Amino acid sequence: MDSSRYVNNFVLELFLRTINIKMKASVSKMYGTPDVFKIEEVTKPIPKHNEVLVRVYAATVTGSDIMMRIGKPYVGRLYLGLSKPKTTILGFDFAGQIVETGKNVTSFNVGDKVFGGTTALGCYAEYTCVNVDDVIATIPENINYQSAAPVSGSAITVMNFLKGLAKIKAGDTLLINGASGSLGTYAVQIAKHFGAVVTGVCSSKNMKMVKNLGADFVIDYTNQDFTKNGKQYDILFDTTGKITFSSCKNSLTKKGIFLSSVVSFPLLLQMMITSLFGKKKVKSSSTGMLSTKVRLNYFMELKELLEAEKIKTVIDTSYPLSQMSEAHKYVEKGHKKGNVVIETNTNYQLS
């Protein structure tokens, strides 16, 4: 081999290595509006001994992602970073394929299609590293990446609230405020799986969808105020944070439970008061703060329901990674039906 050819091959190899260690990610280096997101080329992560490197094909945008992007409530900044995010690549939930494993990994193999969620974040990217002891499992053969991605966030949250907090059981009457959203669509199906009698509250345009998911009754909130119809429920699950315990206290049975997925100071105060006085209770929880074991148990139960086609993921729309800002803007409007999915791809330009 002559020297010029050797040099050319060497340069080509270096170039290929450079490409291989880079990936595209949606990066946010400050708190603020959806416009903080920028597509950048960053170093592709290397899995540690107990991690797998996942090529992310789908991620999600949820209310939790929005709160992390804006850094509110401010107490969350104790974890996220006081003045700016410590982690610049957000995203809890993922679905993708394993492309590399750490040397101690025996439970997964390269090529496995997996889904799950990681509190380490980093899913708004082409690749992310996930600890095999975190919430991760192989994807059921009957669902695709887009349908798999939201399960570890929205569906686990619903399991935590209905099964964990409310101890839902067959025959319970449940009202879901926001039944057409990411939490609500899972809640209708999961509640029916447990044998509850479900009433969904949504807008008129989403009533048919909620009914098709299994709701026994559907209320159009634009035409009827459920707090004034005289009916009572064992469990009232507010997935939107737009109603209060005080406003719907009379809609609960004597030992009814009010659940809210959106934590606020007034809600925390009501939780403290009702824990000490009265039979009607206010409950909430930060699902991401549960132990990995608890979240993984919920996750594996959900996987079985997906495999048995007892539940399904409702997807409103999907956006490419390059349109992260648009995806967040859409979710913030509060009118999505089901889940919003981010699909990573290479058909975009760096901004």
N, C-alpha and C positions, 0 to 999 in steps of 0.2 A: 504494500500500500504506500503511495507517495505521500509526502508530507502535507500537501494541500488538501488531499482527500481526508487525511487523518484529522486535520484541523477542522474541516467542514463537519465531519461526523461528530467531533467533540462539541462544537458549537451547537449543533442540532440537539445533541443529548442534553446539554445544559438548558436549552430553550424548552424542551419537552418537560424537564424536571421543574422548571419555573412555572409552566402552565399547570402542572400537576399539583403544586402546593398552593395554588390560588383558587378562590371560589368567589362567587358573587353573593352578596348579602344585603339586606335592607337594614341600614345602620341609623340609629338615632342617638346623637351625642348630647342632646339636651332635652329637657321637658318642654312640652308645648303642644301646638296644633299638629294635625296630621302631616303638615308640610315639613316636619323635622326629619322625616324619613328620606334617606338618600341611598341609591344603589352604589355600592363600592366593591372593589376587589380587595379581599382580605385574605389572610393566611388560613388555609384549610386546617381545621384542628386535627391533632394526632391522638388517637385513642390511648388512654392509659391502660394499665395492665388489666383492669376490671371493666373496661368500656368497649363499646362497639362504635364504629363510625358509620353513620347512616346517611345515605343519599336521600335527602328529603324531597318527596314528590308532592306532598300536601301539608299545609299548616292551616291555622285558623285565626280569625279575628273575633274576639269576644269582648264583653264588657270589662273583664279583668285586664285584657291587653290595653284597652283604652285608659283605664285607671293607671296602669304602669307607665304609659306614654306621657300622661299629663302630670304624674307624680302626686296624685290626690286620691284618697285623703292623705294629708301630709305625714301622718304617722307611718305610712308605708315607706317613706323615704329613709327611715331608720334601717330598712332592709335594702332599698333600691339605691340609696345614695342621697345625701342631703341636698346638694346644689345641682348635681347632674347625675345621670345614671352611671352606676358602676359597671353595668353590663350594657353594652351598646347594641347588642343584637337581641331583640325581644323574641317572644314566641314560646308558649308552653307546650303546645301539642304538635305532634308530627305523625306522618305515615310515610314510609319509604322502604329502602332496601339496604341491608348491611353490605358494605363494601370492604370493611376491614375490621378485624377483631384484635383486642389486646391479648397478650400472651397467656393470661390466666382465664380467659373466657372459654367455657366449655358448654354453656347452655344455648348458644346461638352460633350460627355458621355464616360465612360469607355467602350472599345470595338470598338469605332469608328475608321475606317481606314482613316488616314489623310496624307496629303502631304503639303509641303511648304518649306520655307526657313527662316533662322533666322540669323541676323547680330551678334547675341551673339555667334555664332559658336557652336561647340560641337557635330556635327553630325557624326564624325568618332568614333562612340561608339555604344554599344548595346542599350543605352538609352540616351535620351536628353530631357531637359525641354524647352518648347516653350510657350511664352506668347500668350494668345488667341487673343490679339490685334495685333499680328504680322501677317506675311503672312502665313496663315494656313487655310486649307479647307478640307472637306471630299473628298475622292478619288472617281471619277466616277466609276460606277460599271463595265464599259467596259474596264478598263485598270488595269494593275497589279502594284505592288510596284515598280518594276524596271523601268517601263515606266513612272511612276508618278514622281520619284525623280528628274530628270533633269529639270522639267518644271519651278520651281521657280527660277532657275538660268539662264540657257541659253535662255529659251523661253521668260521670262520676259525681258531679255536684248534685245532681238530682237524686242519686242513690244516697248520698250523705244526708240530704234534707229529708227525703221521704222515709227511707229505711232507718237511717241513723238517728235523726232527731225526732221524727214524728212516730216512729215505730208503726208504720202503716200496716194494716191488715185487711183481710177480706171483709167486705161489708162497710168499711169506713166511707164516709162521704167526704169528697175532696173537691175544693174549688181551686182552679189554677188561674191566676190573673196573669195574662200574657201568655196564653196557651199556644200562640203561633210562633213564638220566638225560639231561640236555640235551646233554652232550658225547658220551655213550655212543651215543645213537640216531643222531647224525650219524656217529660213528666207525665203527659197523657198516657203514653204507651207503657211506661214502667208502672204507673199506678194501676192500670188495667191488668197488668201481669200479676200484681199482688191482690187483685180482686176487689179493688175499690170502685165506688160509684163516682164517676168523674164528671164535673162540670167545668167546661173551659170558657174563659172570657177572652174575647178577641174582637177585631173589627169585622164588619159584615163581609168584606171580601175574603176573609180567611176562615169563615165559619165552616164551609164545606170541607176544607183540608183538615181542620181540627176534628170534625165529626168522623172523617175517614180514618183518622188515626186511632179512633176508638172511644172518643168522648161520648158519654151517655146524653149529656145536655150541653148546649152551646149558647152563650149569652153574647149578644152584640153590644159592646159597651157604649157605642154611639147612640143606641136607642133605649138602653135600660141600665139602671144603676143597681147592681146586684145587692148593694148594702141596704136597699129600700124595698126589696121584693118580699121580705118576711121569711125567706128561707135560711136555714142554718146548716152549718157544715162542721164535721169533726176536725178537718184540717183545711186551713186556708193558706195557699202557697202563692206569695207575691213574687214573681220572677222579675219584676220591673223596677221595684223600689218607688213606685208612684202612689202607693196607698199607705195608710198608717193603721196601726192596731186600733187606735181610738175610733177611726172612721168606720171600721168594720167589726168592732167588738160584738155588736148585736147579731152579726151573721155567724157567730161561732156557737156551737153547742156548749153545754155547761162546763165540760172539760175540754173544750176545743183548743187547738194549737194554731197560732199565727206564725207562719214561717216567712222570712224575708231574705232574699239572696243578696240584698244591698244593705251593707252595714252603715249606720249613721249614729251620731251621738244620741238623738232621741230614741232610736231603736235600742241601743245598749242600755239606756236608762229604763225603758219599758221591760227589757229582759230581766234587769235586776229587781224591779218592783214586782213583776209577776212571779218571779222565782220565790218570793217571800210571802206574797199576799194573793189571794184569789185562786180560783181553779183554772181559769183560762190563762194559757201561757204564751209568751213570745219567745221565739227561738231563732237563732241564726248561727252561722258557722263559717269560718274561712277554710274551705275544703283543702286548699293548697298547704295549710298548716297541719293537716292530719299526718299521722305517721305513714311512711311508705307502705308498711304492711297493710294498714287499713285501706288505703287507696288502691293497692294492688288487688286486695280481696274483692273490692267492688268492681274493679276493672275486669277481673277474670269472670265474675258473675255476668257482667255485661257482654263479654265475649261469647259466653254460652247462649245468651239471648239473641245475639246477632246471628250466630251459627244456626240457631233454631228458627230464625226469622220471626221471633216474637217482638222484636223492635227493629226499627230502621232509622237511618239518619236522613233528616230532611235538609236539603241544600237549597238555599235561596239563589246564590250566584257564586261564581269564582272569579278571582283576579290573578293575573300574573304577579310575580314578585316585584316587578318594576312599578306596579300600580298599588303599592302598599298604602300610600296616602289616600288614594281614592277609596280603597277598601275600608279604611278607618272612618273616613267621612260618611260613607254609606251606613256603617254600623251605628255611628253616633246619631243618625236621624231617628233610630228607634223603630223602624218599620219593616225590618227584615222578617222573612218567613223561614224559620229554621236557622241554618248555619251559613256563615260566609267563609269560603275556603280560599286559601292562597296556594296557587300552583307554581312551583319553582320551574323555571325553564331557562333556556339560553337565547331566546328570541327577543332580546331587548338590548338597548344601548346603555352604557354607563351614564349617569347624570352627574 
